[in-house]
Amino acid sequence: MSKGRPAGSVELGFATDEKLEVVGSRLREQGYDYEIFDEDFGRSLRVVDPDGVTLQIQEIDMDVARASASALSARNE
């Protein structure tokens, strides 16, 4: 079970390199409420779609992603 959500629940996950506040602003303009969470792995935004499915959008820090990719590449050489 994932932090307080009931077993069997469904959540779709996406990632973005935009700030979550920017994504949230566009969602709010379209009439959707959202919440931003600080999690163990970083920040994420959750919004419920019209069908009741929770969507999670994780903010990716591209500097960290590039450093990780570089470290993996160097390790595999």
N, C-alpha and C positions, 0 to 999 in steps of 0.2 A: 504494500500500500504506500502511496506517495503522500507524505506529510498532510494528514488530515482529510484526504479525499477517500471516499468509500471504495472498497474493493469492487472491481468491475466497472468503475467509471472510465469514461473515455476522454482523452484530452489530446488535441492535435498540437504538435510543436513546430514552430518555425524559428528562423534566425534572421537577424537584420544587423547591418552595421550603422543604421541610423540611431539617434538617441530615441529612447522610448517615449519621451515627452513629445517628440515630433510625430511619431506614429500615433500616440494617444490623442493628440490634437486632431488629426485627420479622422480618427474613429469618432471622437466626440462631435465633430462637424456633421457626421452622418447619423448621429443619434445613438451611438453606442457608449455605454459606460464601461470603464475599465479600472483595473487596479494594477499598480506597479509594486513588485516585491523584490527585496534584497534577499537572494538565496545563497546557499553555499557555493554555487558555481558562478554566481554573478547576478545580474538584474534580469527580471522578466516582467512582462505585461500579460495580464489575463483578461480576456473578454469572452462573453458568451454570444455565440452566433444565433441567428433567428430560429434554428432548429434545436437550440439548447445545448449545443456542444461547446465545451470550453476550448478556446484557442490560447495557446501560450506562445508568446513571441519573446525570444531571448535576444538580448543585446550583446553583440559580439564586439569585443575590443580588437580592432584590426591590427594594432601594434603587437598585442599579445599573440594573435593568430599568426602573424608573419614571423615572429620570433620562434614560435613553436614549430612552424613549417621549416624554418631554416635549421633549427636544431635537429629535427628529424632527418632532413636531407643530409646534413653533415654526418650524422650517425650511420647512415646507410651507404656512405661512400667508401 
